[in-house]
Amino acid sequence: MNEKILKLLLKLGILSSGQINEISQKIKPNEDIVFFLIENGYIDEETFLKIIARHFGIETLKELSFTDLDENLINRISIDLILKYKIIPFRLENGILKVLTVNPFNSNNLSTFRFLFKVDKVVPVVVPPSLMESLLSNLEKKDESIVEEIVSQFQDEAVEEEEIETVDWEQALKAAKEEAPIIKLVNAIIYEGVKKGASDIHIEPQEKDVVVRYRIDGVLRVFQRFPKRLKDAIVARIKIMANLDISERRKPQDGRIRLVIERRKIDLRVSTLPTIYGEKIVMRIQEAEKYLQFTLEDLGFEADNLLLFRHHIWQPWGMVLVTGPTGSGKTTTLYTALQERNTPEVNIMTAEDPVEVAIPGINQVQINERIGLTFASVLRAFLRQDPDIILVGEIRDLETAEIAIKAALTGHLVFSTLHTNDAPSTTTRLVDMGVEPFLVGTAVNLIVAQRLIRRLCPKCKLKAKEVYPQEYYQELEKNVKNSIKRVVENLHKRLNKEKNPQMKEKLVNAIKDYQNLYSNLELYTENPEGCEYCNHTGYKGRMAVHELLEITEGIKKLILRGANSEEIKLEAINEGMRTLYEDGLVKVGKGLTSIEEVKRVLIGD
């Protein structure tokens, strides 16, 4: 290729044989001959373009505006490939791709673009090196501007990676020209997610772009859309941070990133999944120290449920199960319970997959099924470690369930989770797994089902009486009052049995509070327009609603005779259990949430 150009220039008298020998010695093996000739003054740009047009009949362009480029066409491939080959896709018509290039004789590079675009033919359009450099520079700046727009507001903040490497946010911005833009982009995506209080970050490749969504207060919202060409770079950067295999794109992978953002320790659980448009990434944001700051009073339990839950987590043996779907706050509830029981006199051991938060004073084991470290095998080992309290991250199979129940029946307090829709169906789920009904009825003390619902924004919520039709409001008010009455009834039952004077006083005060709420009931709903404080959603933050099923003698008899979950539920309600929906109504009565939100989460309306 080089020889062809040099021979032509020799024939035309533009170069001498001495100059050609000189060029052959100076030019590097992979250096483009056209760039070399023009940059070193052997030929000027205008002369070169005339030669290309006159002797080869190839189209040339002396001038071209950056705005004349086809953005959609360029976005079909990575900007890195354009910069590497110095070839810019220009026009695509009838299966023929025109590309801008300085050297039309590099057939290998042109063939690469024919393959990338899956076209029948690639036709070069020659531009001078100065114009090519200008266009490439503008493309690179535009690519970086996407990042700059996002990260510009974070100049005084710091993001640090622990263990793998440390990234100083401020220094990264100062070194913006030297630093890869994709590092800043990924840092900004994570930083903004933490800043907005997101629980999850979704990075989703689509046909024409990459969408970043945050789950805030349980609802996914689009944060930004990026050009499709950034997809592979974003995925690769996150995989490096999470210590995953960047070459493996066909199988799901799981990893962890540990960061310090604004002096807060943040854990990101990273999950990758191959889709038809590329790998999707979900990062679960977990702030370790938050788990350690909660008390049971912070978890949204109503007074009667709080007393019942606290009673059972202080029992010497038996099983307490917390149920609900992923993201319903089960881990927070269990960790808070463990924190309350965490004293030097108690040996607490946990088997988790993964270990969400390291808790001082507790022996935590990370499950690793690839090496045979399963829940069942770890539980067997626990029983030889003289435990008082055992946490099993999740009961997934019969073997784990049987060992956990055995532990509960032999003098240990066992906490665990199951994925069931409500508390009563948990008993039948265990039986369906193969656990004998008499073991379920004997070992399980308490089942807690829970969901997370959004809190009304305290700054812009509206009085429901001014929004709802009168008939609808009156019916809602009636239902809310009935749920509050059930709380008062349960507190009275506890008061009648209580002998401790201090506890009696607390119960009397709690009863007065709920009676006052009943008498002065004021219902609220969300402001559809919202305000700046709630990001115009009408909601700010989340809380839990609970359903507590105590395994009483009456419930135990039903389990033993093989009753279904509906029969168990009716008996539990007769004994004082409030359903998830009824507990949500109490929160509506307190002005903490709206009936629409309760229905959205618990009914689906």
Backbone torsions as a table, in degrees:
resi	resn	phi	psi	omega
1	MET	NA	-48.2	178.9
2	ASN	-62.8	-41.1	-179.3
3	GLU	-62.2	-37.9	-179.6
4	LYS	-60.2	-45.1	-178.7
5	ILE	-68.9	-44.5	-177.6
6	LEU	-65.1	-39.5	178.5
7	LYS	-63.7	-39.6	179.1
8	LEU	-64.4	-44.2	-179.2
9	LEU	-67.1	-32.0	175.7
10	LEU	-68.3	-43.0	179.9
11	LYS	-63.1	-37.1	-179.1
12	LEU	-81.0	-6.0	178.3
13	GLY	80.6	12.6	-180.0
14	ILE	-80.3	-33.6	177.2
15	LEU	-120.7	149.4	174.9
16	SER	-96.5	166.4	179.3
17	SER	-64.7	-33.0	178.0
18	GLY	-65.7	-40.6	178.7
19	GLN	-65.5	-37.6	180.0
20	ILE	-64.2	-40.8	176.2
21	ASN	-62.6	-40.9	179.6
22	GLU	-62.6	-43.3	179.5
23	ILE	-63.9	-42.6	-178.6
24	SER	-60.4	-33.4	-179.7
25	GLN	-79.6	-32.5	-174.2
26	LYS	-86.1	-36.0	-172.8
27	ILE	-69.8	138.5	178.8
28	LYS	-78.7	156.5	-174.7
29	PRO	-54.3	-43.6	-175.7
30	ASN	-101.8	11.6	-177.4
31	GLU	-81.9	139.1	-179.3
32	ASP	-71.8	128.6	-175.0
33	ILE	-64.7	-37.8	-177.4
34	VAL	-67.3	-47.2	177.2
35	PHE	-58.2	-42.5	-177.3
36	PHE	-63.2	-46.8	-177.5
37	LEU	-61.8	-44.0	-176.6
38	ILE	-74.4	-42.6	-178.5
39	GLU	-65.6	-29.5	-178.6
40	ASN	-97.9	9.2	171.3
41	GLY	79.3	14.5	178.7
42	TYR	-75.0	-25.7	178.7
43	ILE	-154.7	147.5	178.9
44	ASP	-93.6	164.0	-174.3
45	GLU	-62.1	-42.9	-175.4
46	GLU	-65.4	-41.8	179.0
47	THR	-63.0	-43.1	-179.2
48	PHE	-60.6	-44.0	-179.4
49	LEU	-63.5	-38.7	179.6
50	LYS	-64.9	-40.2	179.5
51	ILE	-64.2	-44.8	179.9
52	ILE	-60.2	-43.1	-177.3
53	ALA	-71.4	-43.0	-173.9
54	ARG	-75.5	-43.1	-171.9
55	HIS	-94.6	-18.9	-178.3
56	PHE	-121.9	-6.4	178.8
57	GLY	64.3	25.5	-179.2
58	ILE	-92.1	137.6	179.9
59	GLU	-65.2	138.7	178.0
60	THR	-127.3	155.7	175.5
61	LEU	-133.6	119.7	-179.3
62	LYS	-84.0	-33.2	-179.3
63	GLU	-134.2	146.5	179.2
64	LEU	-162.4	135.2	178.2
65	SER	-86.6	148.3	178.0
66	PHE	-59.7	-32.3	-179.1
67	THR	-71.3	-14.0	178.4
68	ASP	-78.8	-9.5	179.7
69	LEU	-74.2	150.5	179.2
70	ASP	-89.0	101.9	-175.5
71	GLU	-61.3	-41.6	-179.5
72	ASN	-62.1	-38.2	179.7
73	LEU	-68.0	-43.1	179.9
74	ILE	-64.5	-37.9	-176.9
75	ASN	-68.8	-8.7	-178.6
76	ARG	-74.4	-16.2	177.5
77	ILE	-132.1	169.1	-178.9
78	SER	-68.2	139.2	175.9
79	ILE	-62.8	-27.8	179.3
80	ASP	-62.4	-36.8	178.9
81	LEU	-68.5	-38.5	178.2
82	ILE	-63.1	-43.5	-179.6
83	LEU	-69.0	-35.8	-179.1
84	LYS	-66.6	-48.7	-174.7
85	TYR	-89.9	-11.6	-176.4
86	LYS	53.5	46.9	175.7
87	ILE	-130.7	128.4	-176.7
88	ILE	-114.5	120.3	174.3
89	PRO	-58.1	131.9	-171.8
90	PHE	-117.2	-54.6	179.7
91	ARG	-144.3	145.7	178.4
92	LEU	-131.7	114.4	-179.9
93	GLU	-142.6	130.0	174.6
94	ASN	52.6	41.6	177.3
95	GLY	76.9	7.4	178.9
96	ILE	-113.1	123.1	-178.6
97	LEU	-103.6	120.5	172.6
98	LYS	-91.3	133.7	179.5
99	VAL	-126.9	146.9	174.4
100	LEU	-86.7	130.8	-179.5
101	THR	-150.7	160.0	174.7
102	VAL	-92.0	-34.0	-177.5
103	ASN	-117.3	103.1	-177.3
104	PRO	-78.5	-2.1	-174.6
105	PHE	-98.5	-1.4	179.7
106	ASN	-84.4	85.6	-174.1
107	SER	-66.0	-30.7	179.9
108	ASN	-64.2	-45.3	179.5
109	ASN	-65.2	-40.5	179.2
110	LEU	-65.6	-37.1	178.4
111	SER	-66.4	-35.0	177.7
112	THR	-60.5	-42.5	-179.8
113	PHE	-72.0	-31.9	175.3
114	ARG	-63.6	-39.1	178.0
115	PHE	-69.6	-43.9	-177.8
116	LEU	-61.8	-38.7	-176.7
117	PHE	-95.9	-5.4	178.5
118	LYS	54.4	52.3	-179.4
119	VAL	-113.9	164.6	-179.0
120	ASP	-75.8	-32.3	-172.1
121	LYS	-152.1	143.6	173.5
122	VAL	-116.2	126.0	-179.0
123	VAL	-112.9	122.9	-180.0
124	PRO	-79.3	142.0	170.9
125	VAL	-120.2	116.9	-171.2
126	VAL	-85.8	132.5	176.3
127	VAL	-125.4	154.6	178.7
128	PRO	-68.1	151.4	-179.1
129	PRO	-54.5	-37.2	-179.1
130	SER	-63.5	-40.3	178.6
131	LEU	-69.3	-41.1	178.8
132	MET	-60.7	-45.9	179.7
133	GLU	-62.0	-38.1	178.8
134	SER	-65.6	-44.3	-179.9
135	LEU	-65.9	-43.0	179.1
136	LEU	-64.2	-39.2	178.9
137	SER	-62.4	-42.3	178.8
138	ASN	-65.9	-38.1	177.6
139	LEU	-63.6	-42.2	-179.3
140	GLU	-66.9	-40.2	178.9
141	LYS	-64.8	-39.7	179.6
142	LYS	-64.7	-39.1	178.2
143	ASP	-61.8	-42.2	-179.7
144	GLU	-73.5	-29.3	-177.3
145	SER	-64.6	-29.2	176.2
146	ILE	-58.5	-41.9	179.3
147	VAL	-72.5	-46.0	-175.1
148	GLU	-59.0	-37.9	-179.3
149	GLU	-60.8	-36.4	-177.4
150	ILE	-80.1	-43.3	-171.9
151	VAL	-86.3	-9.3	-174.0
152	SER	-59.3	-29.8	-175.9
153	GLN	-83.8	-2.5	-174.7
154	PHE	-109.9	25.4	-169.7
155	GLN	-65.2	-23.3	-177.5
156	ASP	-98.5	9.6	-175.4
157	GLU	-104.8	170.1	180.0
158	ALA	-134.6	135.3	172.9
159	VAL	-122.7	121.3	-178.5
160	GLU	-121.6	134.7	174.7
161	GLU	-95.0	134.2	177.3
162	GLU	-96.7	150.5	173.5
163	GLU	74.3	-59.4	-175.6
164	ILE	-74.6	-53.7	179.0
165	GLU	-164.5	169.7	178.3
166	THR	-116.8	129.9	178.1
167	VAL	-117.0	115.2	177.2
168	ASP	-91.8	115.1	-172.8
169	TRP	-59.4	-46.2	-176.2
170	GLU	-65.1	-44.9	179.3
171	GLN	-65.3	-34.0	179.0
172	ALA	-62.6	-40.3	-179.9
173	LEU	-69.0	-37.3	179.7
174	LYS	-65.9	-30.5	-179.5
175	ALA	-98.7	31.8	-171.7
176	ALA	-57.4	-36.1	-176.1
177	LYS	-70.0	-34.5	-178.6
178	GLU	-86.2	-24.4	-173.2
179	GLU	-87.1	144.0	177.2
180	ALA	-62.6	128.0	-178.8
181	PRO	-57.3	-29.6	-175.4
182	ILE	-67.0	-29.5	177.9
183	ILE	-65.5	-43.6	177.9
184	LYS	-64.2	-38.9	-178.0
185	LEU	-63.8	-47.8	-179.5
186	VAL	-64.3	-41.9	176.8
187	ASN	-59.4	-41.4	-178.8
188	ALA	-66.4	-39.6	178.5
189	ILE	-60.8	-45.9	-179.6
190	ILE	-67.2	-46.2	-177.9
191	TYR	-58.8	-46.1	-177.9
192	GLU	-65.5	-36.7	177.4
193	GLY	-61.7	-44.3	178.6
194	VAL	-66.2	-42.7	-178.2
195	LYS	-62.0	-37.8	-178.5
196	LYS	-82.0	-4.0	179.8
197	GLY	77.8	27.1	-179.9
198	ALA	-71.1	148.7	174.2
199	SER	-93.1	-25.4	-178.8
200	ASP	-143.6	147.8	172.8
201	ILE	-116.8	123.5	177.9
202	HIS	-107.8	126.2	175.0
203	ILE	-116.9	109.7	-167.4
204	GLU	-121.3	113.5	174.8
205	PRO	-72.6	133.3	176.4
206	GLN	-123.9	-176.1	-172.5
207	GLU	-61.2	-40.0	-173.6
208	LYS	-118.4	-7.8	-179.4
209	ASP	-158.4	-176.9	176.1
210	VAL	-118.9	124.5	-176.6
211	VAL	-104.5	132.5	173.7
212	VAL	-109.2	122.8	179.5
213	ARG	-124.0	146.3	175.8
214	TYR	-113.4	138.4	171.4
215	ARG	-92.9	108.5	-177.9
216	ILE	-117.3	124.0	-177.0
217	ASP	53.4	37.4	174.9
218	GLY	85.3	-2.3	-176.8
219	VAL	-120.3	131.7	179.0
220	LEU	-77.4	134.8	177.7
221	ARG	-134.1	140.9	179.6
222	VAL	-72.6	128.1	176.4
223	PHE	-94.7	-47.0	-175.2
224	GLN	-161.7	154.7	172.1
225	ARG	-117.6	134.0	-178.8
226	PHE	-119.7	156.4	177.0
227	PRO	-58.2	145.7	-177.0
228	LYS	-57.5	-30.2	-176.0
229	ARG	-65.2	-17.7	180.0
230	LEU	-83.6	-8.1	-173.1
231	LYS	-54.7	-56.2	-174.7
232	ASP	-63.8	-37.4	-178.5
233	ALA	-67.7	-40.9	178.7
234	ILE	-63.6	-46.6	-179.4
235	VAL	-61.8	-44.8	-178.9
236	ALA	-62.2	-42.0	-179.5
237	ARG	-63.3	-44.3	-179.7
238	ILE	-66.1	-38.3	178.4
239	LYS	-63.8	-39.2	177.8
240	ILE	-63.8	-44.1	179.5
241	MET	-62.2	-35.4	-177.2
242	ALA	-91.4	4.1	179.1
243	ASN	60.3	42.1	177.9
244	LEU	-101.9	168.8	179.8
245	ASP	-80.7	109.5	-176.1
246	ILE	-74.5	-17.6	-179.4
247	SER	-84.7	-16.2	-179.0
248	GLU	-90.3	108.6	-178.1
249	ARG	-115.6	-2.8	-174.5
250	ARG	-95.6	-19.6	-175.5
251	LYS	-119.3	150.4	174.4
252	PRO	-65.3	148.1	176.4
253	GLN	-135.2	153.7	177.4
254	ASP	-128.2	141.2	178.8
255	GLY	-156.0	-172.6	-177.4
256	ARG	-143.3	140.9	173.4
257	ILE	-120.8	132.7	176.9
258	ARG	-113.1	127.9	-175.6
259	LEU	-131.4	160.7	167.3
260	VAL	-121.8	115.2	-178.3
261	ILE	-121.9	119.4	-177.3
262	GLU	52.0	44.0	178.5
263	ARG	65.5	14.6	176.7
264	ARG	-106.8	132.2	178.6
265	LYS	-79.8	121.4	-177.1
266	ILE	-120.7	131.8	172.1
267	ASP	-107.0	135.0	174.9
268	LEU	-116.5	117.4	172.8
269	ARG	-88.0	117.3	-172.0
270	VAL	-103.7	131.5	176.7
271	SER	-130.1	128.5	176.4
272	THR	-109.9	148.5	-178.8
273	LEU	-145.9	122.7	178.2
274	PRO	-70.8	129.0	176.0
275	THR	-122.2	177.7	-176.8
276	ILE	-67.1	-20.8	180.0
277	TYR	-106.0	7.2	-179.2
278	GLY	127.7	-174.1	-176.5
279	GLU	-81.5	127.4	173.3
280	LYS	-92.1	142.0	179.1
281	ILE	-122.8	133.8	171.5
282	VAL	-122.0	128.9	177.3
283	MET	-116.2	116.6	176.1
284	ARG	-84.9	120.9	-178.8
285	ILE	-88.7	124.7	178.7
286	GLN	-131.6	123.2	177.9
287	GLU	-99.0	105.3	-171.5
288	ALA	-53.7	-46.5	-172.9
289	GLU	-68.3	-23.1	178.7
290	LYS	-62.6	-40.7	-179.2
291	TYR	-59.6	-33.6	-174.2
292	LEU	-84.6	-7.3	-177.7
293	GLN	-96.0	-16.3	-176.2
294	PHE	-74.8	149.7	166.1
295	THR	-119.2	167.6	-179.6
296	LEU	-59.6	-31.2	179.7
297	GLU	-66.2	-19.5	-178.3
298	ASP	-85.2	-6.8	-169.1
299	LEU	-90.8	1.2	176.1
300	GLY	89.0	8.3	176.5
301	PHE	-66.3	135.1	168.9
302	GLU	-71.4	161.5	-170.4
303	ALA	-55.2	-42.9	-178.4
304	ASP	-68.6	-41.3	179.1
305	ASN	-68.0	-35.5	178.9
306	LEU	-63.5	-43.8	178.2
307	LEU	-61.6	-42.5	-178.8
308	LEU	-66.8	-44.7	-179.2
309	PHE	-63.9	-46.4	-179.3
310	ARG	-63.1	-37.8	178.8
311	HIS	-57.9	-43.8	-173.8
312	HIS	-80.4	-27.0	178.7
313	ILE	-77.9	-7.2	176.2
314	TRP	-104.8	10.1	175.6
315	GLN	-75.7	151.5	-178.2
316	PRO	-73.0	-25.7	-178.9
317	TRP	-152.3	172.4	-178.4
318	GLY	110.7	-177.7	-175.6
319	MET	-125.0	135.4	172.7
320	VAL	-116.8	121.0	-178.3
321	LEU	-110.1	136.5	175.1
322	VAL	-115.8	124.9	-174.4
323	THR	-122.0	160.1	179.1
324	GLY	148.9	165.4	-179.8
325	PRO	-71.9	173.0	175.4
326	THR	-58.6	135.0	178.6
327	GLY	83.6	18.3	-179.2
328	SER	-99.4	6.4	176.1
329	GLY	89.9	14.7	-177.6
330	LYS	-61.3	-44.2	-178.5
331	THR	-61.2	-42.7	179.5
332	THR	-60.8	-44.2	179.9
333	THR	-62.0	-46.0	-178.2
334	LEU	-67.7	-43.2	179.9
335	TYR	-64.2	-37.1	179.3
336	THR	-66.6	-39.4	176.5
337	ALA	-63.2	-42.5	178.6
338	LEU	-64.0	-39.0	178.9
339	GLN	-59.9	-39.1	179.9
340	GLU	-67.0	-33.4	-178.7
341	ARG	-90.7	-3.3	-172.5
342	ASN	-80.3	93.6	177.3
343	THR	-131.6	162.3	-178.8
344	PRO	-60.7	-20.2	-177.3
345	GLU	-82.7	-7.7	-173.7
346	VAL	-118.0	134.4	176.4
347	ASN	-97.9	107.0	-178.4
348	ILE	-107.1	131.1	-180.0
349	MET	-130.3	137.1	-178.8
350	THR	-127.2	142.9	171.9
351	ALA	-117.4	115.7	-171.8
352	GLU	-133.2	153.5	177.8
353	ASP	-143.0	90.5	-1.0
354	PRO	-92.6	176.2	171.4
355	VAL	-71.5	112.2	-174.4
356	GLU	-69.7	-49.1	-175.6
357	VAL	-143.0	136.0	175.9
358	ALA	-79.0	120.4	-177.9
359	ILE	-108.5	119.4	179.4
360	PRO	-57.8	135.0	177.1
361	GLY	91.2	-3.1	-179.0
362	ILE	-118.5	138.3	179.5
363	ASN	-88.7	108.9	-174.8
364	GLN	-112.9	135.5	-178.7
365	VAL	-119.9	130.9	177.9
366	GLN	-87.9	121.7	178.0
367	ILE	-68.8	138.8	176.9
368	ASN	-143.0	91.5	-174.2
369	GLU	-67.6	-22.8	-179.3
370	ARG	-64.2	-27.8	178.8
371	ILE	-108.9	14.5	176.8
372	GLY	85.8	7.9	179.0
373	LEU	-87.6	77.2	-176.7
374	THR	-92.7	170.3	175.9
375	PHE	-56.5	-43.5	-177.2
376	ALA	-64.1	-44.8	-178.1
377	SER	-67.5	-37.8	179.0
378	VAL	-67.9	-40.3	178.8
379	LEU	-61.0	-41.1	177.7
380	ARG	-60.4	-41.9	179.0
381	ALA	-66.2	-37.5	179.3
382	PHE	-57.4	-41.0	-175.7
383	LEU	-64.5	-15.1	176.8
384	ARG	-100.1	7.0	-177.0
385	GLN	-110.2	18.2	177.2
386	ASP	52.8	55.5	-179.0
387	PRO	-83.9	153.7	169.4
388	ASP	-100.3	-43.4	-179.5
389	ILE	-127.3	134.8	178.9
390	ILE	-123.4	131.8	171.9
391	LEU	-110.1	121.2	173.8
392	VAL	-103.8	116.0	-173.8
393	GLY	-50.2	-41.3	179.4
394	GLU	-160.5	137.3	173.0
395	ILE	-89.3	108.7	-173.4
396	ARG	-105.8	-22.3	-174.5
397	ASP	-148.1	172.0	-177.3
398	LEU	-61.8	-41.7	-178.0
399	GLU	-59.7	-47.4	179.3
400	THR	-63.9	-42.8	-179.4
401	ALA	-60.7	-43.9	-177.3
402	GLU	-66.3	-40.2	179.6
403	ILE	-69.0	-39.3	179.0
404	ALA	-63.5	-41.4	179.0
405	ILE	-68.2	-38.7	176.0
406	LYS	-59.2	-42.1	178.4
407	ALA	-63.0	-40.9	-179.3
408	ALA	-66.8	-28.7	-178.1
409	LEU	-87.8	-7.8	-176.2
410	THR	-116.3	34.4	171.4
411	GLY	92.7	17.8	178.3
412	HIS	-117.8	148.8	172.0
413	LEU	-94.4	123.0	-174.1
414	VAL	-116.7	128.0	171.9
415	PHE	-107.9	142.0	174.4
416	SER	-161.0	177.7	-179.8
417	THR	-128.9	156.2	173.2
418	LEU	-140.9	155.7	176.4
419	HIS	-99.1	91.5	175.7
420	THR	-132.5	163.0	-174.6
421	ASN	-76.6	-33.7	179.6
422	ASP	-149.9	178.4	-176.6
423	ALA	-67.8	-48.5	-177.5
424	PRO	-59.5	-35.2	-177.7
425	SER	-72.1	-12.1	178.5
426	THR	-66.2	-38.7	179.9
427	THR	-63.9	-44.0	179.8
428	THR	-70.4	-30.5	177.0
429	ARG	-63.2	-42.5	178.3
430	LEU	-64.2	-40.6	178.3
431	VAL	-65.1	-41.2	178.3
432	ASP	-62.8	-30.2	178.3
433	MET	-71.1	-17.7	178.6
434	GLY	117.3	2.4	178.1
435	VAL	-76.0	135.7	179.7
436	GLU	-63.8	135.9	-178.6
437	PRO	-54.1	-38.4	-178.0
438	PHE	-66.9	-28.8	176.8
439	LEU	-71.0	-39.9	178.1
440	VAL	-62.2	-48.8	-177.4
441	GLY	-65.1	-28.9	-177.2
442	THR	-87.9	-38.9	-171.8
443	ALA	-85.4	-37.7	-173.9
444	VAL	-81.3	127.9	176.9
445	ASN	-96.4	-41.8	-172.8
446	LEU	-150.2	140.5	174.5
447	ILE	-122.8	127.5	179.2
448	VAL	-114.8	118.0	171.4
449	ALA	-101.2	141.7	-179.7
450	GLN	-149.2	157.6	173.9
451	ARG	-139.3	161.8	174.9
452	LEU	-107.3	131.3	176.7
453	ILE	-122.9	155.1	-177.9
454	ARG	-78.2	143.8	175.1
455	ARG	-85.5	142.8	173.3
456	LEU	-64.4	143.5	175.8
457	CYS	-65.5	122.1	-176.6
458	PRO	-68.1	-17.4	-175.2
459	LYS	-91.7	-21.1	-175.3
460	CYS	-133.6	7.1	-178.8
461	LYS	-63.2	152.1	-175.2
462	LEU	-111.1	149.9	174.7
463	LYS	-69.7	124.9	-175.5
464	ALA	-63.4	-30.2	-179.3
465	LYS	-60.7	-29.8	-178.7
466	GLU	-87.4	-7.1	-176.8
467	VAL	-113.0	-45.1	-175.6
468	TYR	-79.6	152.0	169.3
469	PRO	-60.7	149.2	-173.7
470	GLN	-57.4	-44.8	-177.6
471	GLU	-63.7	-42.0	178.9
472	TYR	-64.3	-43.4	-179.1
473	TYR	-62.4	-43.0	-178.2
474	GLN	-64.6	-39.6	177.9
475	GLU	-65.9	-42.8	178.1
476	LEU	-63.2	-43.7	-180.0
477	GLU	-59.4	-41.0	178.8
478	LYS	-62.2	-45.6	-179.1
479	ASN	-65.9	-40.5	179.4
480	VAL	-64.0	-43.1	-179.8
481	LYS	-63.4	-37.2	177.7
482	ASN	-62.3	-39.1	179.4
483	SER	-68.9	-38.5	178.2
484	ILE	-65.3	-38.2	178.6
485	LYS	-60.5	-36.8	-179.4
486	ARG	-66.5	-35.5	176.5
487	VAL	-63.3	-46.0	-179.1
488	VAL	-62.3	-41.5	179.4
489	GLU	-61.6	-43.1	179.4
490	ASN	-65.0	-38.9	178.9
491	LEU	-65.9	-37.8	177.1
492	HIS	-63.8	-41.1	177.9
493	LYS	-59.6	-43.0	179.8
494	ARG	-67.4	-39.6	179.8
495	LEU	-60.9	-39.3	-178.6
496	ASN	-66.6	-25.9	-179.2
497	LYS	-94.7	-19.3	-173.3
498	GLU	-72.5	137.5	179.5
499	LYS	-113.2	-21.0	-179.2
500	ASN	-73.5	121.2	-177.0
501	PRO	-59.3	-40.4	-179.5
502	GLN	-66.1	-41.2	178.6
503	MET	-67.4	-37.2	176.9
504	LYS	-59.3	-41.6	-179.9
505	GLU	-64.0	-41.4	177.9
506	LYS	-62.3	-41.9	179.7
507	LEU	-64.8	-42.8	178.5
508	VAL	-60.3	-43.5	179.6
509	ASN	-65.2	-39.7	178.7
510	ALA	-65.0	-41.4	178.3
511	ILE	-60.8	-43.1	178.7
512	LYS	-61.2	-40.7	-179.8
513	ASP	-61.7	-44.9	-179.2
514	TYR	-71.2	-35.5	176.4
515	GLN	-65.1	-38.2	176.9
516	ASN	-66.1	-39.9	176.8
517	LEU	-61.8	-42.3	179.8
518	TYR	-61.1	-44.2	-174.8
519	SER	-74.2	-29.6	-175.7
520	ASN	-117.8	43.1	-173.6
521	LEU	-65.9	131.3	175.9
522	GLU	-137.3	115.9	-177.6
523	LEU	-95.7	149.2	-178.4
524	TYR	-130.2	161.8	174.5
525	THR	-139.3	171.4	-175.3
526	GLU	-78.3	151.8	172.0
527	ASN	-84.0	115.1	-175.7
528	PRO	-61.8	-24.4	179.1
529	GLU	-88.1	-20.0	178.8
530	GLY	62.9	-164.3	178.3
531	CYS	-149.7	178.1	-178.6
532	GLU	-62.9	-36.0	-177.4
533	TYR	-60.0	-37.7	-178.4
534	CYS	-104.0	14.3	-179.8
535	ASN	58.5	33.7	175.4
536	HIS	60.6	34.6	177.1
537	THR	-107.5	-18.9	-176.5
538	GLY	86.7	-5.1	-178.5
539	TYR	-132.5	150.2	179.3
540	LYS	-146.4	109.9	179.6
541	GLY	84.5	173.5	179.4
542	ARG	-135.0	164.0	175.2
543	MET	-147.5	168.6	-176.8
544	ALA	-100.0	146.4	165.9
545	VAL	-112.2	145.9	-170.7
546	HIS	-127.7	155.7	172.8
547	GLU	-137.4	112.6	-174.8
548	LEU	-108.9	118.9	178.2
549	LEU	-108.5	110.0	176.2
550	GLU	-89.2	132.8	-178.8
551	ILE	-82.5	86.1	178.5
552	THR	-83.4	178.0	178.2
553	GLU	-60.7	-39.3	179.5
554	GLY	-63.7	-43.8	178.8
555	ILE	-67.2	-39.0	-179.0
556	LYS	-61.3	-41.2	179.7
557	LYS	-62.3	-40.4	178.7
558	LEU	-64.4	-42.0	179.3
559	ILE	-62.6	-41.7	-177.9
560	LEU	-64.6	-33.7	-179.5
561	ARG	-92.2	8.9	173.5
562	GLY	79.0	28.9	179.5
563	ALA	-64.3	150.3	177.7
564	ASN	-81.4	173.9	-173.9
565	SER	-65.2	-30.9	-179.4
566	GLU	-68.1	-41.2	177.6
567	GLU	-64.2	-41.1	178.7
568	ILE	-64.9	-38.9	179.8
569	LYS	-63.5	-44.7	-179.4
570	LEU	-62.6	-41.6	178.3
571	GLU	-65.2	-41.6	-179.9
572	ALA	-63.9	-39.2	178.0
573	ILE	-64.2	-41.3	177.2
574	ASN	-60.7	-30.9	-179.6
575	GLU	-87.0	-1.9	175.4
576	GLY	118.4	-1.4	180.0
577	MET	-69.5	134.6	171.2
578	ARG	-96.8	138.3	177.5
579	THR	-74.3	168.3	176.3
580	LEU	-55.2	-42.7	-178.1
581	TYR	-64.8	-43.3	-180.0
582	GLU	-65.8	-36.5	176.5
583	ASP	-66.0	-35.6	175.0
584	GLY	-62.9	-36.9	178.9
585	LEU	-64.1	-35.6	176.6
586	VAL	-62.6	-40.7	177.6
587	LYS	-65.0	-35.6	175.1
588	VAL	-62.7	-42.4	179.5
589	GLY	-62.9	-31.1	178.2
590	LYS	-80.0	-4.3	-179.0
591	GLY	77.8	17.4	-176.6
592	LEU	-88.1	-27.7	-179.2
593	THR	-147.3	-179.5	-178.7
594	SER	-112.6	158.8	177.8
595	ILE	-65.5	-30.7	178.1
596	GLU	-62.8	-40.6	-179.7
597	GLU	-69.2	-40.6	178.0
598	VAL	-61.1	-44.0	179.2
599	LYS	-66.9	-39.8	-179.1
600	ARG	-58.7	-43.6	-175.7
601	VAL	-81.5	-38.6	-170.0
602	LEU	-101.8	-22.2	-178.2
603	ILE	-118.6	-36.7	-179.1
604	GLY	99.6	1.8	178.3
605	ASP	-70.9	NA	NA
